[in-house]
Amino acid sequence: MGRKQRKSDGNKALQRQPGAPQAALASAEAKAGAGGEKSPVLARLLWLSALVLIVCGYLFLNKADPGGKNGWAVAAPASLLAGYLLIIPAILVSYREKN
């Protein structure tokens, strides 16, 4: 008898609500419409920030101690790496904008 109760309780939890798929579809369309307008701004922001980080990284290299004993020796490679890694999402956002 315990099994029958568990099955009947489980079936109630698995039943769908009638308006749920339409609401999810409407919210997904709203998100896609809102994000499409900001894509060129996001792409430019990513490219600009990548460029700034790379230039700052090379400028930090001039201040870095050759032995790596100061903070610039840590900041320079971190800035360069962050700038180079930002190029990947910048490319992805730029090409998704066109398609």
C-alpha positions, 0 to 999 in steps of 0.5 A: 500500500505504501508503494501505491501512495508514492506513485500517486504522489509522484504523478502529481508532481510530474504533471505539467501546468498548462501555461508554463511553455508559453510563458517560457517562450515569451520570456526567451523572446523578450530576452533575445530582443533586448540583447540584440540591440546591445550587441554592437556596444558590447562588441566594441566595449570588449575590443576596446578593453582588450586593447587597453589591457594589452597596451597597459601590459606592455607599458607595465613591462617597462616598469617591471624589475628584470628579477621579478621583485616588484609588483609591476612584474606581476601586473604586466603579465596578468594585464597582457593575459587578460587582454589576450583572453578578452579577444576571444569573446570580442570575436565571438560577439562580433561574428554573432552580431553579423549572423 
